[in-house]
Amino acid sequence: MTIAIVDYGAGNLRSVTHAAEHVGLEPVVTDDPEAIRAAAGVILPGVGAAADTMLNLENRHLVEVVKEVIERGTPFFGVCMGLQALFTLSEEGGAHRCLDVIPGTVRRFPAGLRVPHMGWNQVRQVRPHPFFEGVPDNANFYFVHSYYVDPAAREVVAAETDYGLAFPSVVIRDRLVATQFHPEKSGPNGLRLYANFGRLVREAPAAAPASALRA
């Protein structure tokens, strides 16, 4: 069961790969669109700025394949910037268009808060989901970010964290899951999320053929 980790030059590829391997997944780091299309599941990791992330995805011709695998129902896991890149627009460094998979805006934390929001913080589950199986409510996870996602639809918010305001720290829609925190840096509970994602991949029905979407 191959899991494609999308390689667009993000700095946390190795730690994500090690976490996936630790829970028995078979990750392959790749920027090959066909390998990503063929994978049973896809992870989009990330650190850094939205503009650089989108530029690197575009330069490697990965924008359309990421949107395609999500549309066809391939289980998908976005991590940190891999969450923020899924939204319509990021205010980081001005205004930058992102993937527009999830309607909404990526906003900077309000003035007066120390940024980046860095370190351990609680994740409060606001609706049940198999992604959280075995993970206690209000468990601590590791964050490093200066911006947070503000989705247009409340229904996608699966967990929240408080840092000056309550912001979405887990977003789930269909077979897409995404976290603002770094599970790969969050100890046993973070590894459990990777294991739970693996189970979602194994239990997912076969995705629609890529050719059907491109026809």
MDTraj code that builds the backbone (N, CA, C; nanometers):
import mdtraj as md
import numpy as np

residues = "MET THR ILE ALA ILE VAL ASP TYR GLY ALA GLY ASN LEU ARG SER VAL THR HIS ALA ALA GLU HIS VAL GLY LEU GLU PRO VAL VAL THR ASP ASP PRO GLU ALA ILE ARG ALA ALA ALA GLY VAL ILE LEU PRO GLY VAL GLY ALA ALA ALA ASP THR MET LEU ASN LEU GLU ASN ARG HIS LEU VAL GLU VAL VAL LYS GLU VAL ILE GLU ARG GLY THR PRO PHE PHE GLY VAL CYS MET GLY LEU GLN ALA LEU PHE THR LEU SER GLU GLU GLY GLY ALA HIS ARG CYS LEU ASP VAL ILE PRO GLY THR VAL ARG ARG PHE PRO ALA GLY LEU ARG VAL PRO HIS MET GLY TRP ASN GLN VAL ARG GLN VAL ARG PRO HIS PRO PHE PHE GLU GLY VAL PRO ASP ASN ALA ASN PHE TYR PHE VAL HIS SER TYR TYR VAL ASP PRO ALA ALA ARG GLU VAL VAL ALA ALA GLU THR ASP TYR GLY LEU ALA PHE PRO SER VAL VAL ILE ARG ASP ARG LEU VAL ALA THR GLN PHE HIS PRO GLU LYS SER GLY PRO ASN GLY LEU ARG LEU TYR ALA ASN PHE GLY ARG LEU VAL ARG GLU ALA PRO ALA ALA ALA PRO ALA SER ALA LEU ARG ALA".split()
xyz = np.array([
    [0.0854, -0.1190, 0.0000],
    [0.0000, 0.0000, 0.0000],
    [0.0890, 0.1240, 0.0000],
    [0.1152, 0.1763, -0.1157],
    [0.2080, 0.2885, -0.1297],
    [0.1405, 0.4197, -0.0925],
    [0.2099, 0.4984, -0.0099],
    [0.1663, 0.6328, 0.0262],
    [0.2638, 0.7308, -0.0388],
    [0.2148, 0.8174, -0.1245],
    [0.3009, 0.9162, -0.1889],
    [0.3143, 1.0380, -0.0987],
    [0.4376, 1.0740, -0.0643],
    [0.4654, 1.1992, 0.0055],
    [0.5116, 1.2984, -0.1005],
    [0.4332, 1.4035, -0.1187],
    [0.4571, 1.4966, -0.2289],
    [0.5834, 1.5767, -0.2019],
    [0.6780, 1.5681, -0.2935],
    [0.8070, 1.6354, -0.2811],
    [0.8061, 1.7631, -0.3651],
    [0.7889, 1.8754, -0.2977],
    [0.8008, 2.0038, -0.3671],
    [0.9104, 2.0887, -0.3019],
    [1.0005, 2.0210, -0.2284],
    [1.1113, 2.0896, -0.1651],
    [1.0867, 2.1279, -0.0204],
    [0.9794, 2.0765, 0.0416],
    [0.9511, 2.1082, 0.1814],
    [1.0590, 2.0511, 0.2722],
    [1.0816, 2.1176, 0.3855],
    [1.1923, 2.0796, 0.4723],
    [1.1649, 1.9655, 0.5669],
    [1.0391, 1.9190, 0.5777],
    [1.0100, 1.8147, 0.6766],
    [0.9807, 1.6799, 0.6128],
    [1.0312, 1.6571, 0.4924],
    [1.0049, 1.5311, 0.4229],
    [1.0596, 1.4117, 0.5007],
    [1.1797, 1.4242, 0.5545],
    [1.2425, 1.3103, 0.6209],
    [1.1654, 1.2708, 0.7460],
    [1.1254, 1.3688, 0.8280],
    [1.0548, 1.3356, 0.9517],
    [0.9174, 1.2767, 0.9227],
    [0.8496, 1.3255, 0.8187],
    [0.7204, 1.2679, 0.7806],
    [0.7399, 1.1249, 0.7307],
    [0.8427, 1.1025, 0.6508],
    [0.8714, 0.9683, 0.6004],
    [0.8989, 0.8715, 0.7146],
    [0.9798, 0.9130, 0.8107],
    [1.0126, 0.8259, 0.9237],
    [0.8882, 0.7932, 1.0061],
    [0.8012, 0.8915, 1.0272],
    [0.6783, 0.8667, 1.1024],
    [0.5900, 0.7668, 1.0299],
    [0.5758, 0.7834, 0.8990],
    [0.4930, 0.6916, 0.8210],
    [0.5503, 0.5500, 0.8239],
    [0.6809, 0.5393, 0.8096],
    [0.7440, 0.4073, 0.8151],
    [0.7271, 0.3438, 0.9533],
    [0.7347, 0.4251, 1.0566],
    [0.7275, 0.3738, 1.1936],
    [0.5943, 0.3035, 1.2210],
    [0.4870, 0.3502, 1.1563],
    [0.3550, 0.2899, 1.1804],
    [0.3192, 0.1876, 1.0725],
    [0.4176, 0.1466, 0.9926],
    [0.3965, 0.0377, 0.8988],
    [0.3461, 0.0768, 0.7613],
    [0.3476, 0.2049, 0.7300],
    [0.3089, 0.2473, 0.5957],
    [0.4279, 0.2313, 0.5011],
    [0.4016, 0.2446, 0.3730],
    [0.5056, 0.2317, 0.2708],
    [0.5164, 0.3637, 0.1951],
    [0.5838, 0.4631, 0.2555],
    [0.5895, 0.5940, 0.1922],
    [0.6940, 0.6008, 0.0809],
    [0.6607, 0.6761, -0.0212],
    [0.7535, 0.7050, -0.1304],
    [0.7535, 0.8558, -0.1507],
    [0.8684, 0.9188, -0.1341],
    [0.8800, 1.0624, -0.1576],
    [0.8960, 1.0842, -0.3075],
    [0.8067, 1.1630, -0.3668],
    [0.8069, 1.1738, -0.5127],
    [0.7494, 1.3068, -0.5593],
    [0.8002, 1.3541, -0.6718],
    [0.7378, 1.4673, -0.7415],
    [0.6883, 1.4249, -0.8795],
    [0.6722, 1.2943, -0.8984],
    [0.6238, 1.2393, -1.0244],
    [0.4710, 1.2361, -1.0214],
    [0.4040, 1.3151, -1.1055],
    [0.2580, 1.3180, -1.1030],
    [0.1939, 1.1806, -1.1197],
    [0.2511, 1.0950, -1.2025],
    [0.1907, 0.9631, -1.2238],
    [0.2040, 0.8751, -1.1001],
    [0.3152, 0.8872, -1.0280],
    [0.3315, 0.8109, -0.9046],
    [0.2328, 0.8589, -0.7991],
    [0.2084, 0.9887, -0.7954],
    [0.1108, 1.0432, -0.7001],
    [-0.0293, 0.9956, -0.7368],
    [-0.0622, 0.9963, -0.8633],
    [-0.1948, 0.9485, -0.9067],
    [-0.2156, 0.8014, -0.8724],
    [-0.1096, 0.7229, -0.8791],
    [-0.1216, 0.5784, -0.8600],
    [-0.1210, 0.5374, -0.7134],
    [-0.0858, 0.6283, -0.6231],
    [-0.0708, 0.5932, -0.4819],
    [-0.2061, 0.5675, -0.4171],
    [-0.2051, 0.4816, -0.3148],
    [-0.3277, 0.4525, -0.2392],
    [-0.3650, 0.5673, -0.1476],
    [-0.2668, 0.6463, -0.1058],
    [-0.2892, 0.7629, -0.0222],
    [-0.1815, 0.8659, -0.0506],
    [-0.2089, 0.9909, -0.0171],
    [-0.1161, 1.1001, -0.0474],
    [-0.0998, 1.1871, 0.0763],
    [0.0254, 1.2232, 0.1063],
    [0.0558, 1.3168, 0.2148],
    [0.1215, 1.4405, 0.1542],
    [0.0679, 1.5582, 0.1906],
    [0.1277, 1.6851, 0.1496],
    [0.1846, 1.7519, 0.2749],
    [0.3165, 1.7393, 0.2968],
    [0.3774, 1.8010, 0.4152],
    [0.4079, 1.9478, 0.3860],
    [0.4731, 2.0133, 0.4809],
    [0.5124, 2.1494, 0.4484],
    [0.5562, 2.2315, 0.5662],
    [0.6522, 2.3184, 0.5395],
    [0.6940, 2.4248, 0.6301],
    [0.7237, 2.5449, 0.5410],
    [0.7298, 2.6642, 0.6010],
    [0.7663, 2.7804, 0.5213],
    [0.6475, 2.8652, 0.4818],
    [0.6650, 2.9404, 0.3730],
    [0.5687, 3.0426, 0.3328],
    [0.4773, 2.9926, 0.2219],
    [0.3562, 3.0490, 0.2180],
    [0.2568, 3.0079, 0.1195],
    [0.3024, 3.0367, -0.0230],
    [0.3593, 3.1563, -0.0453],
    [0.3999, 3.1927, -0.1811],
    [0.5051, 3.0962, -0.2342],
    [0.6034, 3.0632, -0.1517],
    [0.7078, 2.9699, -0.1937],
    [0.6503, 2.8308, -0.2182],
    [0.5588, 2.7894, -0.1307],
    [0.4967, 2.6575, -0.1470],
    [0.4239, 2.6487, -0.2802],
    [0.3420, 2.7481, -0.3112],
    [0.2656, 2.7450, -0.4363],
    [0.3579, 2.7541, -0.5568],
    [0.4630, 2.8364, -0.5485],
    [0.5570, 2.8475, -0.6598],
    [0.6259, 2.7145, -0.6857],
    [0.6670, 2.6462, -0.5790],
    [0.7350, 2.5177, -0.5954],
    [0.6403, 2.4106, -0.6498],
    [0.5162, 2.4112, -0.6027],
    [0.4177, 2.3167, -0.6577],
    [0.3945, 2.3438, -0.8066],
    [0.3844, 2.4703, -0.8425],
    [0.3626, 2.5050, -0.9831],
    [0.4833, 2.4680, -1.0686],
    [0.6033, 2.4972, -1.0186],
    [0.7237, 2.4697, -1.0980],
    [0.7443, 2.3205, -1.1214],
    [0.6942, 2.2382, -1.0300],
    [0.7068, 2.0933, -1.0461],
    [0.5810, 2.0306, -1.1060],
    [0.4907, 2.1155, -1.1528],
    [0.3681, 2.0693, -1.2201],
    [0.2860, 1.9769, -1.1297],
    [0.2728, 2.0179, -1.0039],
    [0.2049, 1.9341, -0.9055],
    [0.0698, 1.9898, -0.8613],
    [0.0364, 2.1109, -0.9011],
    [-0.0885, 2.1720, -0.8563],
    [-0.2082, 2.0896, -0.9007],
    [-0.2143, 2.0574, -1.0273],
    [-0.3314, 1.9875, -1.0796],
    [-0.3421, 1.8454, -1.0261],
    [-0.2293, 1.7774, -1.0095],
    [-0.2372, 1.6383, -0.9621],
    [-0.2815, 1.6337, -0.8160],
    [-0.2390, 1.7297, -0.7348],
    [-0.2854, 1.7336, -0.5962],
    [-0.4357, 1.7549, -0.5925],
    [-0.4849, 1.8491, -0.6696],
    [-0.6293, 1.8746, -0.6730],
    [-0.7046, 1.7540, -0.7291],
    [-0.6443, 1.6875, -0.8257],
    [-0.7093, 1.5726, -0.8895],
    [-0.7269, 1.4561, -0.7929],
    [-0.6218, 1.4225, -0.7182],
    [-0.6334, 1.3055, -0.6310],
    [-0.7338, 1.3314, -0.5186],
    [-0.7431, 1.4557, -0.4732],
    [-0.8435, 1.4886, -0.3722],
    [-0.9833, 1.4760, -0.4314],
    [-1.0023, 1.5272, -0.5518],
    [-1.1339, 1.5243, -0.6165],
    [-1.1812, 1.3818, -0.6405],
    [-1.0894, 1.2936, -0.6753],
    [-1.1304, 1.1569, -0.7072],
    [-1.1461, 1.0695, -0.5836],
    [-1.1127, 1.1217, -0.4655],
    [-1.1381, 1.0491, -0.3424],
    [-1.0221, 0.9723, -0.2858],
    [-0.9008, 0.9946, -0.3350],
    [-0.7828, 0.9320, -0.2744],
    [-0.7629, 0.9880, -0.1341],
    [-0.7465, 0.9049, -0.0316],
    [-0.7203, 0.9576, 0.1025],
    [-0.5994, 1.0500, 0.1022],
    [-0.6154, 1.1647, 0.1660],
    [-0.5172, 1.2730, 0.1552],
    [-0.4939, 1.3318, 0.2934],
    [-0.3662, 1.3566, 0.3267],
    [-0.3266, 1.4069, 0.4583],
    [-0.2389, 1.5304, 0.4372],
    [-0.2882, 1.6473, 0.4762],
    [-0.2099, 1.7702, 0.4703],
    [-0.1538, 1.8036, 0.6068],
    [-0.0276, 1.8460, 0.6111],
    [0.0405, 1.8747, 0.7375],
    [0.0951, 2.0170, 0.7363],
    [0.0526, 2.0985, 0.8316],
    [0.0999, 2.2350, 0.8529],
    [0.0794, 2.3194, 0.7267],
    [0.1838, 2.3548, 0.6542],
    [0.1631, 2.4266, 0.5298],
    [0.0832, 2.3428, 0.4297],
    [0.0908, 2.2119, 0.4440],
    [0.0082, 2.1242, 0.3608],
    [-0.1395, 2.1377, 0.3912],
    [-0.1755, 2.1901, 0.5076],
    [-0.3128, 2.2298, 0.5371],
    [-0.3416, 2.3664, 0.4756],
    [-0.2579, 2.4642, 0.5040],
    [-0.2851, 2.6003, 0.4594],
    [-0.2927, 2.6119, 0.3070],
    [-0.2106, 2.5341, 0.2375],
    [-0.2092, 2.5403, 0.0913],
    [-0.3402, 2.4933, 0.0295],
    [-0.4212, 2.4201, 0.1049],
    [-0.5483, 2.3700, 0.0525],
    [-0.6544, 2.4789, 0.0431],
    [-0.6320, 2.5919, 0.1081],
    [-0.7339, 2.6956, 0.1142],
    [-0.7294, 2.7875, -0.0077],
    [-0.8262, 2.8779, -0.0152],
    [-0.8403, 2.9631, -0.1336],
    [-0.7308, 3.0672, -0.1424],
    [-0.7052, 3.1334, -0.0300],
    [-0.6190, 3.2505, -0.0304],
    [-0.5395, 3.2553, 0.0986],
    [-0.4124, 3.2941, 0.0897],
    [-0.3318, 3.3182, 0.2088],
    [-0.2943, 3.4656, 0.2150],
    [-0.3065, 3.5237, 0.3335],
    [-0.2688, 3.6636, 0.3541],
    [-0.1202, 3.6784, 0.3858],
    [-0.0466, 3.5701, 0.3839],
    [0.0952, 3.5746, 0.4192],
    [0.1739, 3.6486, 0.3115],
    [0.2390, 3.7564, 0.3519],
    [0.3188, 3.8324, 0.2571],
    [0.2362, 3.9051, 0.1532],
    [0.1153, 3.9427, 0.1876],
    [0.0255, 4.0076, 0.0922],
    [-0.0987, 3.9239, 0.0749],
    [-0.1261, 3.8861, -0.0482],
    [-0.2387, 3.7966, -0.0765],
    [-0.1952, 3.7010, -0.1866],
    [-0.2000, 3.5717, -0.1571],
    [-0.1534, 3.4714, -0.2521],
    [-0.2612, 3.3656, -0.2725],
    [-0.2890, 3.3366, -0.3986],
    [-0.3829, 3.2295, -0.4295],
    [-0.3203, 3.0958, -0.3943],
    [-0.4018, 3.0091, -0.3338],
    [-0.3561, 2.8747, -0.3007],
    [-0.4351, 2.7734, -0.3841],
    [-0.4502, 2.6522, -0.3367],
    [-0.5088, 2.5456, -0.4181],
    [-0.6603, 2.5566, -0.4319],
    [-0.7247, 2.6252, -0.3391],
    [-0.8700, 2.6456, -0.3434],
    [-0.9467, 2.5140, -0.3406],
    [-0.8939, 2.4174, -0.2678],
    [-0.9658, 2.2915, -0.2467],
    [-1.0723, 2.3101, -0.1389],
    [-1.0385, 2.3870, -0.0349],
    [-1.1308, 2.4185, 0.0731],
    [-1.1529, 2.5697, 0.0737],
    [-1.2746, 2.6165, 0.0524],
    [-1.2986, 2.7613, 0.0532],
    [-1.2632, 2.8232, 0.1881],
    [-1.1899, 2.9324, 0.1837],
    [-1.1523, 3.0001, 0.3061],
    [-1.0202, 3.0729, 0.2912],
    [-0.9785, 3.1380, 0.3985],
    [-0.8615, 3.2255, 0.3974],
    [-0.7648, 3.1856, 0.5077],
    [-0.6372, 3.1979, 0.4793],
    [-0.5315, 3.1767, 0.5791],
    [-0.4935, 3.3145, 0.6334],
    [-0.5114, 3.3339, 0.7649],
    [-0.4950, 3.4659, 0.8254],
    [-0.3827, 3.4662, 0.9287],
    [-0.3222, 3.5843, 0.9484],
    [-0.2189, 3.6000, 1.0494],
    [-0.2842, 3.6118, 1.1869],
    [-0.2170, 3.5584, 1.2888],
    [-0.2666, 3.5755, 1.4243],
    [-0.2770, 3.7248, 1.4578],
    [-0.3724, 3.7621, 1.5416],
    [-0.3924, 3.9045, 1.5731],
    [-0.2688, 3.9680, 1.6365],
    [-0.2582, 4.0985, 1.6175],
    [-0.1494, 4.1750, 1.6777],
    [-0.1517, 4.1570, 1.8290],
    [-0.0328, 4.1510, 1.8859],
    [-0.0204, 4.1331, 2.0300],
    [0.0133, 3.9913, 2.0704],
    [-0.0102, 3.8956, 1.9799],
    [0.0275, 3.7576, 2.0071],
    [0.1690, 3.7317, 1.9573],
    [0.2446, 3.6572, 2.0325],
    [0.3795, 3.6223, 1.9879],
    [0.3692, 3.5221, 1.8738],
    [0.4383, 3.5522, 1.7647],
    [0.4433, 3.4593, 1.6520],
    [0.5900, 3.4320, 1.6188],
    [0.6191, 3.3099, 1.5738],
    [0.5214, 3.2044, 1.5497],
    [0.4650, 3.1453, 1.6791],
    [0.3452, 3.0912, 1.6670],
    [0.2895, 3.0060, 1.7716],
    [0.3727, 2.8788, 1.7688],
    [0.4569, 2.8606, 1.8679],
    [0.5541, 2.7511, 1.8644],
    [0.5505, 2.6731, 1.9946],
    [0.5445, 2.5413, 1.9826],
    [0.5496, 2.4545, 2.0989],
    [0.4245, 2.3697, 2.1105],
    [0.4049, 2.3144, 2.2296],
    [0.2959, 2.2198, 2.2532],
    [0.1690, 2.2930, 2.2912],
    [0.0584, 2.2464, 2.2357],
    [-0.0708, 2.3041, 2.2699],
    [-0.1781, 2.1968, 2.2544],
    [-0.2896, 2.2195, 2.3228],
    [-0.3961, 2.1204, 2.3221],
    [-0.4803, 2.1270, 2.1948],
    [-0.5243, 2.0110, 2.1530],
    [-0.6140, 1.9990, 2.0374],
    [-0.7472, 1.9445, 2.0881],
    [-0.8486, 2.0284, 2.0769],
    [-0.9820, 1.9959, 2.1270],
    [-1.0690, 1.9419, 2.0126],
    [-1.1070, 1.8182, 2.0225],
    [-1.1873, 1.7558, 1.9174],
    [-1.3306, 1.8073, 1.9255],
    [-1.3811, 1.8587, 1.8134],
    [-1.5162, 1.9159, 1.8139],
    [-1.6173, 1.8256, 1.7436],
    [-1.5710, 1.7236, 1.6755],
    [-1.6620, 1.6220, 1.6223],
    [-1.5855, 1.4908, 1.6079],
    [-1.6541, 1.3791, 1.6307],
    [-1.5853, 1.2496, 1.6246],
    [-1.5483, 1.2132, 1.4818],
    [-1.4391, 1.1390, 1.4698],
    [-1.3953, 1.0909, 1.3387],
    [-1.2954, 0.9781, 1.3616],
    [-1.2929, 0.8763, 1.2755],
    [-1.1953, 0.7678, 1.2913],
    [-1.0501, 0.8144, 1.2929],
    [-1.0223, 0.9313, 1.2371],
    [-0.8868, 0.9858, 1.2400],
    [-0.8370, 1.0055, 1.3830],
    [-0.9300, 1.0276, 1.4772],
    [-0.8934, 1.0524, 1.6162],
    [-0.8917, 0.9260, 1.7027],
    [-0.9161, 0.8108, 1.6457],
    [-0.9275, 0.6904, 1.7270],
    [-0.8010, 0.6673, 1.8100],
    [-0.8191, 0.6474, 1.9387],
    [-0.7066, 0.6225, 2.0279],
    [-0.6323, 0.7466, 2.0717],
    [-0.6760, 0.8644, 2.0270],
    [-0.6108, 0.9906, 2.0640],
    [-0.7007, 1.0633, 2.1638],
    [-0.6546, 1.0885, 2.2856],
    [-0.7403, 1.1547, 2.3844],
    [-0.7796, 1.2953, 2.3402],
    [-0.9009, 1.3352, 2.3754],
    [-0.9408, 1.4734, 2.3544],
    [-0.8502, 1.5641, 2.4369],
    [-0.8180, 1.6800, 2.3820],
    [-0.7289, 1.7783, 2.4460],
    [-0.5848, 1.7287, 2.4598],
    [-0.5473, 1.6307, 2.3782],
    [-0.4070, 1.5876, 2.3754],
    [-0.3199, 1.7005, 2.3217],
    [-0.1938, 1.7012, 2.3619],
    [-0.1000, 1.8037, 2.3174],
    [-0.0282, 1.7606, 2.1896],
    [-0.0148, 1.8573, 2.0977],
    [0.0592, 1.8370, 1.9742],
    [0.1517, 1.9563, 1.9519],
    [0.2495, 1.9371, 1.8623],
    [0.3539, 2.0382, 1.8445],
    [0.3219, 2.1290, 1.7255],
    [0.3207, 2.2606, 1.7508],
    [0.2866, 2.3621, 1.6503],
    [0.4071, 2.4512, 1.6197],
    [0.4155, 2.4948, 1.4942],
    [0.5065, 2.6027, 1.4542],
    [0.4394, 2.6758, 1.3380],
    [0.3751, 2.7896, 1.3658],
    [0.3084, 2.8633, 1.2577],
    [0.2713, 3.0031, 1.3045],
    [0.2616, 3.0939, 1.2086],
    [0.2228, 3.2324, 1.2359],
    [0.0866, 3.2665, 1.1774],
    [0.0306, 3.1757, 1.0986],
    [-0.0981, 3.1956, 1.0324],
    [-0.1893, 3.0783, 1.0651],
    [-0.3185, 3.1021, 1.0569],
    [-0.4172, 2.9979, 1.0854],
    [-0.5242, 2.9981, 0.9772],
    [-0.5924, 2.8870, 0.9611],
    [-0.6937, 2.8774, 0.8557],
    [-0.8297, 2.9218, 0.9094],
    [-0.9027, 2.9894, 0.8221],
    [-1.0362, 3.0401, 0.8533],
    [-1.1307, 2.9916, 0.7425],
    [-1.1856, 2.8704, 0.7588],
    [-1.2680, 2.8139, 0.6509],
    [-1.4020, 2.8847, 0.6379],
    [-1.4540, 2.8872, 0.5150],
    [-1.5845, 2.9474, 0.4902],
    [-1.6961, 2.8654, 0.5518],
    [-1.6777, 2.7345, 0.5611],
    [-1.7800, 2.6441, 0.6137],
    [-1.7321, 2.5825, 0.7446],
    [-1.8108, 2.5972, 0.8479],
    [-1.7755, 2.5445, 0.9790],
    [-1.7684, 2.3919, 0.9784],
    [-1.8423, 2.3260, 0.8873],
    [-1.8535, 2.1802, 0.8902],
    [-1.7197, 2.1088, 0.8725],
    [-1.6204, 2.1742, 0.8124],
    [-1.4928, 2.1070, 0.7893],
    [-1.4050, 2.1051, 0.9137],
    [-1.4390, 2.1830, 1.0145],
    [-1.3553, 2.1918, 1.1349],
    [-1.3801, 2.0692, 1.2228],
    [-1.2751, 1.9918, 1.2467],
    [-1.2860, 1.8714, 1.3295],
    [-1.2217, 1.8884, 1.4664],
    [-1.1296, 1.9851, 1.4795],
    [-1.0662, 2.0125, 1.6082],
    [-1.0183, 2.1566, 1.6108],
    [-1.0083, 2.2100, 1.7318],
    [-0.9654, 2.3487, 1.7493],
    [-0.8572, 2.3570, 1.8561],
    [-0.7829, 2.4670, 1.8498],
    [-0.6796, 2.4965, 1.9483],
    [-0.6897, 2.6434, 1.9848],
    [-0.6625, 2.6757, 2.1098],
    [-0.6697, 2.8142, 2.1567],
    [-0.5308, 2.8767, 2.1601],
    [-0.5180, 2.9885, 2.0878],
    [-0.3981, 3.0706, 2.0967],
    [-0.4404, 3.2147, 2.0657],
    [-0.4877, 3.2834, 2.1679],
    [-0.5427, 3.4165, 2.1474],
    [-0.6845, 3.4134, 2.0933],
    [-0.7141, 3.3126, 2.0159],
    [-0.8467, 3.2841, 1.9622],
    [-0.8542, 3.1349, 1.9373],
    [-0.9740, 3.0849, 1.9186],
    [-0.9896, 2.9428, 1.8842],
    [-0.9752, 2.9291, 1.7334],
    [-0.8744, 2.8550, 1.6889],
    [-0.8533, 2.8373, 1.5451],
    [-0.8622, 2.6894, 1.5098],
    [-0.8988, 2.6560, 1.3862],
    [-0.9068, 2.5154, 1.3446],
    [-0.7675, 2.4535, 1.3397],
    [-0.7494, 2.3461, 1.4136],
    [-0.6206, 2.2761, 1.4105],
    [-0.6292, 2.1418, 1.3382],
    [-0.7505, 2.0925, 1.3126],
    [-0.7718, 1.9762, 1.2264],
    [-0.8919, 2.0056, 1.1381],
    [-0.8734, 1.9855, 1.0095],
    [-0.9807, 2.0027, 0.9113],
    [-1.0031, 1.8683, 0.8435],
    [-1.1295, 1.8279, 0.8306],
    [-1.1622, 1.7007, 0.7666],
    [-1.2802, 1.7218, 0.6726],
    [-1.2651, 1.6731, 0.5515],
    [-1.3752, 1.6728, 0.4552],
    [-1.3636, 1.5484, 0.3686],
    [-1.4668, 1.4660, 0.3728],
    [-1.4652, 1.3408, 0.2976],
    [-1.3414, 1.2600, 0.3381],
    [-1.2556, 1.2256, 0.2413],
    [-1.1357, 1.1475, 0.2743],
    [-1.0105, 1.2352, 0.2812],
    [-1.0317, 1.3643, 0.3026],
    [-0.9218, 1.4583, 0.3237],
    [-0.9130, 1.4909, 0.4721],
    [-0.7936, 1.4747, 0.5297],
    [-0.7665, 1.5175, 0.6666],
    [-0.6436, 1.6078, 0.6630],
    [-0.6410, 1.7068, 0.7502],
    [-0.5263, 1.7980, 0.7511],
    [-0.5106, 1.8570, 0.8899],
    [-0.3865, 1.8737, 0.9322],
    [-0.3554, 1.9253, 1.0656],
    [-0.2672, 2.0482, 1.0558],
    [-0.2927, 2.1463, 1.1445],
    [-0.2045, 2.2615, 1.1510],
    [-0.0758, 2.2275, 1.2256],
    [-0.0838, 2.1365, 1.3175],
    [0.0334, 2.0933, 1.3945],
    [0.1117, 1.9874, 1.3163],
    [0.2259, 1.9497, 1.3710],
    [0.3132, 1.8494, 1.3102],
    [0.2989, 1.7172, 1.3861],
    [0.2190, 1.6231, 1.3374],
    [0.2089, 1.4943, 1.4068],
    [0.3421, 1.4218, 1.4166],
    [0.4267, 1.4387, 1.3162],
    [0.5551, 1.3670, 1.3150],
    [0.6507, 1.4167, 1.4231],
    [0.6171, 1.5311, 1.4857],
    [0.6988, 1.5846, 1.5948],
    [0.6245, 1.5795, 1.7279],
    [0.5161, 1.5019, 1.7323],
    [0.4244, 1.5073, 1.8466],
    [0.4162, 1.3773, 1.9257],
    [0.5192, 1.2947, 1.9190],
    [0.5244, 1.1769, 2.0029],
    [0.4207, 1.0712, 1.9680],
    [0.3826, 0.9882, 2.0646],
    [0.2933, 0.8755, 2.0368],
    [0.1580, 0.9150, 1.9785],
    [0.0997, 1.0251, 2.0253],
    [-0.0297, 1.0645, 1.9703],
    [-0.0183, 1.1059, 1.8238],
    [0.0912, 1.1698, 1.7885],
    [0.1122, 1.2051, 1.6489],
    [0.1294, 1.0823, 1.5611],
    [0.2066, 0.9854, 1.6112],
    [0.2226, 0.8611, 1.5363],
    [0.0892, 0.7888, 1.5220],
    [0.0049, 0.7994, 1.6240],
    [-0.1262, 0.7352, 1.6150],
    [-0.2082, 0.7966, 1.5015],
    [-0.1969, 0.9267, 1.4805],
    [-0.2689, 0.9894, 1.3698],
    [-0.2200, 0.9363, 1.2352],
    [-0.0891, 0.9161, 1.2217],
    [-0.0387, 0.8568, 1.0976],
    [-0.0915, 0.7145, 1.0811],
    [-0.0957, 0.6401, 1.1896],
    [-0.1497, 0.5041, 1.1824],
    [-0.2983, 0.5069, 1.1456],
    [-0.3720, 0.6021, 1.2029],
    [-0.5142, 0.6133, 1.1710],
    [-0.5348, 0.6526, 1.0244],
    [-0.4481, 0.7383, 0.9739],
    [-0.4566, 0.7715, 0.8317],
    [-0.4336, 0.6470, 0.7472],
    [-0.3360, 0.5646, 0.7875],
    [-0.3117, 0.4402, 0.7147],
    [-0.4342, 0.3512, 0.7122],
    [-0.5064, 0.3468, 0.8248],
    [-0.6278, 0.2658, 0.8277],
    [-0.7345, 0.3245, 0.7344],
    [-0.7455, 0.4571, 0.7308],
    [-0.8397, 0.5204, 0.6385],
    [-0.8063, 0.4846, 0.4937],
    [-0.6766, 0.4772, 0.4638],
    [-0.6346, 0.4393, 0.3284],
    [-0.6751, 0.2954, 0.2991],
    [-0.6475, 0.2073, 0.3932],
    [-0.6792, 0.0660, 0.3706],
    [-0.8291, 0.0426, 0.3554],
    [-0.9096, 0.1194, 0.4262],
    [-1.0537, 0.0969, 0.4257],
    [-1.1262, 0.1755, 0.3164],
    [-1.0555, 0.2627, 0.2470],
    [-1.1210, 0.3455, 0.1458],
    [-1.1577, 0.2629, 0.0238],
    [-1.2738, 0.2865, -0.0351],
    [-1.3064, 0.2218, -0.1616],
    [-1.2131, 0.2702, -0.2717],
    [-1.2032, 0.1959, -0.3768],
    [-1.1155, 0.2353, -0.4866],
    [-1.1559, 0.3709, -0.5403],
    [-1.0567, 0.4572, -0.5606],
    [-1.0835, 0.5902, -0.6140],
    [-1.1188, 0.5794, -0.7621],
    [-1.1876, 0.6816, -0.8094],
    [-1.2200, 0.6871, -0.9524],
    [-1.0916, 0.6920, -1.0345],
    [-1.0877, 0.6255, -1.1498],
    [-0.9679, 0.6297, -1.2337],
    [-0.9327, 0.7746, -1.2700],
    [-0.8026, 0.8037, -1.2661],
    [-0.7593, 0.9393, -1.3007],
    [-0.8028, 0.9762, -1.4421],
    [-0.8028, 0.8804, -1.5325],
    [-0.8392, 0.9094, -1.6707],
    [-0.9823, 0.9589, -1.6821],
    [-1.0686, 0.9129, -1.5904],
    [-1.2090, 0.9552, -1.5960],
    [-1.2224, 1.1029, -1.5653],
    [-1.1348, 1.1550, -1.4754],
    [-1.1404, 1.2954, -1.4412],
    [-1.0758, 1.3818, -1.5473],
    [-0.9812, 1.3274, -1.6199],
    [-0.9102, 1.4067, -1.7192],
    [-0.9742, 1.3968, -1.8574],
    [-1.0754, 1.3127, -1.8719],
    [-1.1381, 1.2929, -2.0038],
    [-1.2088, 1.4191, -2.0492],
])
top = md.Topology()
chain = top.add_chain()
for i, resn in enumerate(residues, 1):
    res = top.add_residue(resn, chain, resSeq=i)
    for name in ("N", "CA", "C"):
        top.add_atom(name, md.element.get_by_symbol(name[0]), res)
traj = md.Trajectory(xyz[None], top)
